[in-house]
Amino acid sequence: MLERSPAEPPEVVGTQARKVPFRGGGFTPAASRWAGWLALAAALGLWQLIGSFALVNPLFLPTPLTILRALYRLAESGALWQHVSASFVRIVSGWALGTATGIVVGFSIGLWRIARSIGITFVSALFPIPKIAVLPLLILWLGIGEQPKIATIALGVFFSTTISVYSGVDAVPHNLIRMAQSFDVPFPTIVRRVIWPGALPSILAGFRITASVALMLVVSAEMIGAETGIGTFVLQAGNLMQTDQLMAGILILSLFGLAVGRLISMLEARLLRWR
């Protein structure tokens, strides 16, 4: 019969046991405060050097300083604010409308069986359709104006928001819901105190996606049927081979996305303190 070896005592250094370092820190990545900005500055500096030494034709790739000068001329003439304000109103209106309806429908799909059976069928059938393809039909229905553009953005945002919301509701641990039900907690309170906080990370992640969708759709819609807006400006600059102004328009869209990402990060830091 094999003898069991006695348990080995902890390693002793002098008169005290050796302390084992804590290894359960998790896998949450800590973002560096300056790494992203330094990498961006390095990329812009390299870009400027390539243009300064004429390694690339400036018609095909204008330098960052050339783009900033074009942006300054547009701001000075007042055309920049006209285009930015028109696109901003369309983005905010379409995103707000699509998000509000998407949250309602997404929660309905996540909470009720009949809504899930009907809703997922329609979402699966309509979501793959490119929303910009529906714009001519929306123009026939709603007329020429702001309504078709806002409706196009709202449609794109609606489906993405709906999917992220009901996916977040499905991801809430069922044990928490059963525990609340066992204590006879009312259904509205369960939704407000258990399901909503549990689904919130997925909803906020969906906001990042829908913000990008709104930017893409507003540019596409303005290229087809608008007199003002960033999409119209970019299209005109491209047709005239004014690549510095074209890149200035792309820079504005990038700043839009950066501002939205920063806003959502602030919301996550405020609303997801429990994580």
Salt bridges, closest charged atoms under 4 A:
GLU11 OE1 - ARG18 NE 3.11
GLU146 OE1 - ARG90 NE 2.59
ASP170 OD1 - ARG116 NH2 2.57
GLU222 OE2 - ARG90 NH1 2.71
ASP244 OD2 - ARG73 NH2 3.38
GLU268 OE1 - ARG208 NH2 3.23
